[in-house]
Amino acid sequence: MYLTKEVKEEIFSKHGKSATDTGTSEGQIALFTFRINHLTQHLKNNRKDYNTERSLVKLVGKRRSLLDYLKKTDITRYRAIIAELGIRK
């Protein structure tokens, strides 16, 4: 499995407030970005996997809505997470 407990803890400790605080927008956005990158690599090798393609589109939508929320509430945190993860709008 590509997403183990240790990987999640590392993502949340790096981008969230702590390793156990999984509710912050930055932590969730970072986790979604990790999953999106993994699914993108999978789809490059398996281009007819339509279920994974649908999951990828749903994840991108979830991340987009979290980014929109963060932009609306706190623009500095939004700009920081965009720069840190290298996401473009």
C-alpha angles and dihedrals in degrees: 000000000000097000109058128170091259093053091051092049090050092050094048094045091050098044105019132055095267140347092265098043101093097161102076116110092231092054093048092047090051091049092049090049091052091050092045091053091050093049091047091056090047092052092050088063097035106036095168095057097113096172090060090046090055091048090051092052091049092050092050089052092050091049091047092053091049090050091049090051092049091048091051095048105034119008095186093057088046093053092046095053092044091053094043096051097034094235118160125203 
